[in-house]
Amino acid sequence: MSIATATRERLSPEESRAAALEAARRLLIEHGPQAVTLKAVAAEIGKTHANLLHHFGSAAGLQSALAALITGRVVAGIEESVQRARAHETDPIEIVDRVFDAFGREGAGALAAWMILSGNRDALNPVLDAIHELVDHLRAGHEDHPVEDTTLWIVLLSMGDSLLGSEMAASLGLPRERAREITRHLLLATTKLGGADTPRSRGPDLA
């Protein structure tokens, strides 16, 4: 059953708002910031423009609520990895996958592009803070590598991959996941946490 079909049924205000935000998130990821309008979201869920105005007040209100939704999901996932890192139950490969998924599948990359274009850069601060904390816990005991530097290049690589990774890999004749593999290799080399003799810790052959 489509979102539009489901939302034609009688939903509570909370359910209608959640359906609208999920539709907005999908539009953002699939079609970019310009696709996220009150009219487009209303059409996606089978509601009227006036109904969306009732829930969000304005297009800016919808955008703010969507930023909060995506940020909350991303931070929750990253914080789960922080807890696993504290308990020594995770490794650099999982960390890279978590951050790449956050910017790709969860929409943080599309959100970042949107916020930068609209001038609302502060919306990304919770995501960046969570990634910074995760890397900090991961490299405890390996303080010779500044966590700020590690956080910087992981975020830049994962964000770039979320926005251009598919097109770049195709144009270069590389597998779609190549940027993620390179990032895993770099983090393993930087943190020295993978264990040189374990199969999972070996990065790709970059020669």
C-alpha positions in Angstrom: 0.0 0.0 0.0 1.4 3.4 -1.0 1.9 6.3 1.3 -0.9 8.2 -0.5 -3.3 5.3 -0.1 -2.5 4.8 3.5 -2.9 8.5 4.4 -6.3 8.7 2.8 -7.4 6.6 5.7 -8.2 8.5 8.9 -5.0 9.2 10.7 -4.3 11.0 13.9 -2.5 14.4 13.6 0.7 12.7 14.8 0.4 10.0 12.1 -0.3 12.5 9.4 2.7 14.6 10.4 5.0 11.5 10.5 3.7 10.4 7.0 4.4 13.8 5.6 8.0 13.9 7.0 8.7 10.4 5.7 7.5 11.5 2.2 9.6 14.6 2.4 12.7 12.6 3.4 12.2 10.3 0.5 11.8 13.2 -1.9 15.0 14.8 -0.5 17.1 11.7 -1.0 15.7 10.7 -4.4 15.2 14.1 -6.1 17.2 16.7 -4.1 16.3 19.7 -2.0 14.3 21.4 -4.8 11.8 18.6 -4.8 10.8 19.1 -1.1 7.9 21.5 -1.3 4.6 21.6 0.5 2.7 20.9 -2.7 4.9 17.9 -3.6 4.7 16.4 -0.1 0.9 16.9 0.0 0.6 15.0 -3.4 2.8 12.2 -2.1 0.6 11.5 0.9 -2.8 12.3 -0.6 -3.4 15.4 1.5 -4.0 19.1 0.6 -1.6 22.0 0.7 -3.8 23.5 3.5 -3.4 20.3 5.5 0.4 20.5 5.3 0.3 24.2 6.4 -1.8 23.2 9.4 0.9 20.7 10.5 4.0 22.7 9.7 3.0 26.4 9.3 5.2 27.0 6.3 7.7 25.5 3.9 10.4 26.5 6.4 8.6 24.7 9.2 8.5 21.5 7.1 12.2 21.8 6.3 13.1 22.4 9.9 11.0 19.4 11.1 12.6 17.2 8.4 16.1 18.3 9.4 15.3 17.4 13.0 13.9 14.0 11.9 17.0 13.0 9.8 19.4 14.3 12.4 17.7 12.4 15.2 17.9 9.1 13.2 21.5 9.6 12.3 22.6 10.6 15.8 20.7 7.7 17.3 22.5 5.2 15.0 25.9 6.7 15.6 25.4 6.9 19.4 24.6 3.2 19.3 28.1 2.6 17.8 29.6 4.9 20.4 28.2 2.6 23.1 29.5 -0.5 21.3 32.9 1.2 21.0 32.9 1.9 24.7 32.2 -1.8 25.3 34.9 -2.8 22.8 32.3 -4.5 20.7 32.9 -2.7 17.4 35.8 -2.0 15.0 36.7 0.6 12.4 34.9 -1.2 9.6 31.6 -0.9 11.4 32.3 2.8 12.2 32.9 3.6 8.5 29.8 1.7 7.4 27.7 3.5 10.1 28.9 7.0 8.9 28.5 6.2 5.2 25.0 4.8 5.8 24.1 7.9 7.8 25.1 10.2 5.0 23.7 8.0 2.2 20.7 5.8 3.2 19.6 8.0 6.1 19.8 11.2 4.2 22.4 13.2 6.0 24.3 14.0 2.8 21.2 15.3 1.1 20.3 17.2 4.2 23.8 18.7 4.4 23.6 19.9 0.8 20.2 21.4 1.5 21.2 23.1 4.7 24.3 24.6 3.1 22.4 25.9 0.1 19.8 27.4 2.4 22.3 28.9 4.7 21.2 26.8 7.7 24.5 25.1 8.5 23.8 24.8 12.2 21.3 22.0 11.6 24.2 19.6 11.0 26.0 20.2 14.3 24.3 17.3 16.2 25.4 14.9 13.4 29.0 16.2 13.3 29.2 16.1 17.1 28.0 12.5 17.2 30.5 11.4 14.6 33.3 13.2 16.5 32.4 11.4 19.7 32.3 8.1 17.9 35.8 8.5 16.4 37.1 9.8 19.7 36.0 6.6 21.5 37.3 4.4 18.7 40.9 5.7 18.9 41.2 5.9 22.7 44.8 4.9 23.4 46.0 6.0 20.0 46.2 9.7 20.7 49.1 10.2 18.2 46.4 10.6 15.6 44.2 13.8 16.2 40.5 12.8 16.3 39.6 16.1 14.7 41.6 15.2 11.5 40.0 11.7 11.5 36.5 13.1 11.9 37.1 15.6 9.1 38.1 13.2 6.4 35.6 10.5 7.3 32.8 13.1 7.1 34.0 14.6 3.9 34.5 11.2 2.2 31.1 9.9 3.3 29.3 13.1 2.4 31.0 13.3 -1.0 30.2 9.7 -1.7 26.5 10.2 -0.8 26.3 13.1 -3.3 28.6 12.0 -6.1 29.8 8.5 -5.3 27.6 6.6 -7.8 28.5 8.9 -10.7 32.2 9.1 -9.9 32.6 5.4 -9.5 30.8 4.7 -12.8 32.8 7.3 -14.7 36.1 5.8 -13.4 35.0 2.2 -13.9 35.2 1.4 -10.2 32.8 -0.6 -8.0 30.1 1.6 -6.3 31.5 0.7 -2.8 35.1 1.7 -3.6 35.0 4.9 -1.6 33.7 3.1 1.4 36.4 0.4 1.0 39.2 3.1 0.8 37.8 4.8 3.9 37.8 1.6 5.9 41.5 1.0 4.9 42.5 4.5 5.9 40.8 4.3 9.3 42.4 0.9 10.0 45.8 2.3 9.1 45.2 5.4 11.3 43.8 3.8 14.4 45.7 0.5 14.2 42.7 -1.1 15.9 41.9 -3.8 13.4 44.5 -6.3 14.2 47.0 -6.9 11.4 46.3 -10.6 11.1 42.6 -10.7 11.1 40.8 -11.0 7.7 38.3 -8.3 8.6 40.9 -5.7 9.3 42.6 -5.9 5.9 41.7 -2.9 3.7 41.5 -3.1 -0.1 44.7 -3.3 -2.1 45.3 0.3 -3.0 48.4 -0.3 -5.1 
